[in-house]
């Protein structure tokens, strides 16, 4: 099954990469790279770093009801998870960072994993808002719109379900007896234990101020990711040549979220390229220049992810094989 998922990811990535390059002019690709401004490119990296910092600080805030984690510790472990996402398909890094953090905090792994799920649900709801703006501003392909609507609807529904269960408006007790008729009682008990730990992690923040800060951190996190996209526009001269502005950055921010959600090979190769090329073509750019931007954007995110991930591993005194063989 694991091999099948890996092969499926590779096939999806290869197909998306083919769609990304099928219309480009390879003879003029070098010219697109030569026009890059190193100053603006280096400046754009600050957006990647700041976005990851705010993501990790926000995660530390979600962990507070479970157990307090220092912002720097959260950043280091979050960086390890991002590195794992570059090496392991299907966002396996999210599970790994939850596992490592649970070990560091001596907490239930299911409780820490619940904070990761909450984090992703919030991001998918924000993505739905961004997609709505994009649909209003640009003629987004129907299949992209439908994918986004499904992701948004699913995340919103799951968020409502978790809230109902957490507030005791809905009980899961009705599941256990029928389940015990088809699977061993010991296995049902383990599922109940995991579910209990999970809902311990779906915990409200302490004060209204905490919620306001959480929202502010979410805005900053998405804003810094958008800043990276926009500053890289400057690096390629697209802001002058094609008059790309904030609207185009919002469109790319929405479409690239689809790219990192769809199952693919490690580092989102292919899927990320396709969504970047698609968003820039919608804004009127030729395929060749759009693909050159995709290559550089993917390279910068990957290199930054590797460097920060190595820093995280060194800080936590972990080896690279931790990403493939989880500690007990």
Secondary structure, DSSP 8 states (H G I E B T S, - for coil): -HHHHHHHHHHHHHHHHHHHHTT--GGGHHHHHHT--HHHHHHHHHHHHHHHHHHHHHHHHHHTTT----HHHHHHHHHHHHHHHHHSSTTHHHHHHHHHHHHHHT--HHHHHHHHHHHHHHHHHHHHHHHHHHHHHS---HHHHHHHHHHHHHHHHHHHHHHHHHTTSS-SHHHHHHHHTTS-HHHHHHHHHHHHHHHHHS---SSHHHHHHHHHHHHHHHHHHHHHHHHHHHHHTHHHHS---HHHHHHHHHHHHHHHHS--SGGGTTHHHHHHHHHHHHTT--HHHHHHHHHHHHHHHHHHHHHHHHHHHHHTT--GGGGTS---
